[in-house]
Amino acid sequence: MFSDDTASDGHHGQMIRTAFLAAALVAAFPAVAAERAPAASKPVDCLVTRNIQQSQAGPDRKWYVRLRDRTWWRNTMECPGLSPRRALVHTSPIGNQCRGDIVQVVDFTMGGVSFGGCGLGSWEQVDGPPAKGKAAKPKG
């Protein structure tokens, strides 16, 4: 038969396993949070490429993306070759679009003509892409 000490040690062992499991979940949470868009109104350096569902150039010559969570983000880069009919071509071995990454401006309606490269800036959350002739408002 088990004594009271053994039974309490079994309960104690279960509590320790539960505590380790909780600690592991807390440690894993930042990795899960990194997959999601950062908090609103704070510029961020990177967005996870696979979370981008839609992208477009705005009339203000800024790059806009919509993430899976339906939030819109604007890149603050200065890119004179960017216009609403053009696209950015970006390659990344780590699967992120980060400040400082070089992107190529391409017009696929003209057979893939390149209009040079630009460096990405920071990402800021906005309400959506601007209407023609208007600037997008930062969220927050």
VENLINZI-V393989 format. One record per pair of residues at least 12 apart in sequence whose C-alpha atoms are under 7 Angstrom apart, sorted by the first residue. I is the first residue (numbers start at 0). J is the second residue. D is the distance in whole Angstrom. If there is no record, write none. Layout:
i=I j=J d=D
i=I j=J d=D
This chain:
i=34 j=47 d=7
i=39 j=124 d=6
i=39 j=138 d=6
i=39 j=139 d=6
i=40 j=123 d=6
i=40 j=124 d=6
i=40 j=137 d=7
i=40 j=138 d=5
i=40 j=139 d=5
i=41 j=123 d=6
i=42 j=121 d=6
i=42 j=122 d=5
i=42 j=123 d=4
i=43 j=121 d=6
i=43 j=122 d=5
i=43 j=123 d=7
i=44 j=97 d=5
i=44 j=98 d=5
i=44 j=121 d=5
i=44 j=122 d=6
i=45 j=95 d=6
i=45 j=96 d=5
i=45 j=97 d=4
i=45 j=98 d=6
i=45 j=122 d=7
i=46 j=95 d=6
i=46 j=96 d=5
i=46 j=97 d=7
i=47 j=94 d=6
i=47 j=95 d=4
i=47 j=96 d=6
i=48 j=94 d=5
i=48 j=95 d=5
i=48 j=96 d=6
i=50 j=66 d=5
i=50 j=67 d=5
i=51 j=64 d=6
i=51 j=65 d=6
i=51 j=66 d=4
i=51 j=67 d=6
i=52 j=65 d=6
i=52 j=66 d=5
i=52 j=67 d=6
i=53 j=65 d=5
i=55 j=83 d=7
i=55 j=86 d=7
i=56 j=81 d=7
i=56 j=82 d=6
i=56 j=83 d=5
i=56 j=85 d=7
i=56 j=86 d=7
i=57 j=82 d=7
i=57 j=83 d=5
i=57 j=128 d=6
i=57 j=129 d=6
i=58 j=82 d=6
i=58 j=83 d=6
i=58 j=131 d=6
i=58 j=132 d=6
i=59 j=134 d=7
i=60 j=78 d=7
i=60 j=81 d=5
i=60 j=82 d=5
i=61 j=73 d=7
i=61 j=74 d=6
i=61 j=75 d=7
i=61 j=76 d=7
i=62 j=74 d=5
i=63 j=128 d=6
i=71 j=124 d=6
i=71 j=125 d=6
i=71 j=126 d=6
i=71 j=127 d=5
i=72 j=122 d=6
i=72 j=123 d=5
i=72 j=124 d=4
i=72 j=125 d=6
i=73 j=122 d=6
i=73 j=123 d=5
i=73 j=124 d=6
i=73 j=125 d=7
i=74 j=119 d=7
i=74 j=120 d=6
i=74 j=121 d=6
i=74 j=122 d=5
i=74 j=123 d=6
i=75 j=120 d=5
i=75 j=121 d=6
i=75 j=122 d=6
i=76 j=118 d=7
i=76 j=119 d=5
i=76 j=120 d=4
i=78 j=117 d=6
i=80 j=104 d=7
i=80 j=114 d=6
i=81 j=104 d=6
i=84 j=106 d=7
i=85 j=104 d=7
i=85 j=105 d=6
i=85 j=106 d=5
i=86 j=104 d=6
i=86 j=105 d=5
i=86 j=106 d=6
i=87 j=102 d=6
i=87 j=103 d=5
i=87 j=104 d=5
i=87 j=105 d=6
i=88 j=102 d=6
i=88 j=103 d=5
i=88 j=104 d=6
i=88 j=105 d=7
i=89 j=102 d=5
i=89 j=103 d=7
i=97 j=119 d=7
i=98 j=119 d=5
i=98 j=120 d=5
i=98 j=121 d=5
i=99 j=118 d=5
i=99 j=119 d=5
i=99 j=120 d=6
i=100 j=118 d=5
i=100 j=119 d=5
i=101 j=116 d=6
i=101 j=117 d=6
i=101 j=118 d=4
i=101 j=119 d=6
i=102 j=116 d=5
i=102 j=117 d=5
i=102 j=118 d=6
i=103 j=115 d=6
i=103 j=116 d=4
i=103 j=117 d=7
i=104 j=116 d=6
i=124 j=137 d=6
i=124 j=138 d=6
i=125 j=137 d=4
i=125 j=138 d=4
i=126 j=138 d=6
